[in-house]
Amino acid sequence: MHQIYQRTLGPKHPFTLAAANNISAYLRGIGSAREAMILAESTLRSLRENLGDDHPFTLSCALSMSNCLHDLGQFSAAEDLQRETISRLRKTLGDLHPDALAAQNNLAVTLRASGRAEDARVLQQQVGAAMIRVLGESHPNLSALRRWDLLNRDLEPQPT
């Protein structure tokens, strides 16, 4: 889809950029974190320029990029981007939106990986309680939180 969107809609169209975000997440998933990071970085820059810092697509791409930073061992940079993204998600979508909770999940994972186990555990418990209220006990995001797994946010362009 990415190539089709690029050819028919152009490289800066939101659908093209959403597909690029998804490819970045898939690349990360197969262990190509450096390649995923390059794509996430350029996609995030384009989304910020074209849709703004607080657009849900931009914020989802920021999650993807912070996951790449985490995988590359750049925990401080990952944490900074996660905290900024959490703040923007809360402002834009609300404290209990699933994307805001996913971002907090990722921050807990990063805190743990960077050696801040107690801070991570406290955040994991808070996010877990919120996920149970909002998503339910059997939601896959809650399972990921309990396993200390990073969450991705795929984007699905909606027809206009």
N, C-alpha and C positions, 0 to 999 in steps of 0.2 A: 504494500500500500504506500509506503514511503516514497518509492520511486514514481508511482502513479501520481500521488499528490504533488510531488516536486514538478513533474512534467506538466500536469494540468492546472494546478493552482499556484505554483511558484514556491520557492524555498522559504518564504517568510509567512506563508499562510498558516493559521492556527492548526489546521488539520495536518499539514506537513510537519509542523513542529511537535504536535502530539505524537505522531508516528515516530519521530526521531527520539522523543523521550522514551517511548516503549522499547525501541531498539537498544537504547542505552541500558535499560533495565535488563533486557534479555542478554546482552553482552556480558554484563556483570554476573548474571546468573550462570553463565557457562565458564566463568573464570577469567574473562578478558577485562579486568577492572581498568587497566590503563586506557584501552581503546574506548571503553564505556565512558570513562572520565572525560576524554577529549570530546566525544559527542555530547555528553551532558553539559559540559561547560559552554560549548558553542550554542547549544539549544537553549540553555538558560539565558544566555546573553540576548539571543534573538527574541525570546518570549518577553523578557523585560523591556526590550526596545519597542516591541509591537503590541503587547497586551498590558504592560505595566507590572509593577512589582507585586501587586496583591491579587492578580487574576488567579483563579484556581489552577489553570494549566501551568502557570509560572511557579506556583507553590509546589505543585506535584513534581515538577522538574527539579526544583531545589531539593526535594526529598531524594530524588534519584542521584543527584550530584553529591549530596552529603553521604549517601551510601557508598558511592565510589571512593570518596575521600576516606571513609572508614576502612574500606577494603584495602586501600593503599597504605594504611597505617598512619594517616594524617589526622589523628584523633582530635587535636585542637581545632583545626580548620573545620572538621566535620561537626564538632560540637557548636562552634560559632554559627555555622550555617543552619544547623538544626534549631538552635535557640531563636535565631531570627525568623525562621520559617514557622515555628510554633507560635510566636508572637503574631505574625501576620495571619496565620490560619485562624487563631482565636478571634482576632479583630474582624476578619472577613467572614468566617463561617460559624464561629461560636466555639466555646470551650469544649463542648462535648461532641463536636462533629467527628465522624470516624477518621477523617484525614488528620485532624488535630491530635487525636489519640494515637494514630499511627506514627506521627512525627515524635510524640513523646515516648512511644515504644522505642523508636530508633535512638533517641537521646539516652534512654536507660541503657541500651546495648553499648553505646559508645562510652558512656561513663564507666561501665563495667570493664570494657576492653582497655580503657586508659588507666585502670588501677584504682578507680574510685568505687569500690564494691558496695560500700554502705549507702552512698548517695544513689547508686543505681538500684539497689534493693528497695529503698524507700520509694523512689519514683515508680519502679515496677509495681509495687503494691497499690499506689495511688491510681496509676493508669489501669491496672487490672480491675479494680473496683469500678471505675468509670466504664470500662469496656463491658463488664457484666451487666451494668444498668442499661447501657445504650444498645449493645450488640447481642447480649445473651451469653450464657455460660458456654455454649458449644461453638461460638464463632471462631473461624480460623485465625483471625488476628489475635484473639486471646491465647490460642495455642502457641502462636509465634512468640508472643510476649513471654510466656512461661518457658519456652525453649531458648530465650535470649536471641531470637532471630530478627534481623532487620526486615522491615516491610517495604515493599515497592508500591508504587501507585501508578498503575497503567491508566492511560487516558483513552477515552472512547469519544471521538468526535461525534457530535450529534448533528443530524441533518438540519439545515435551516429552512 
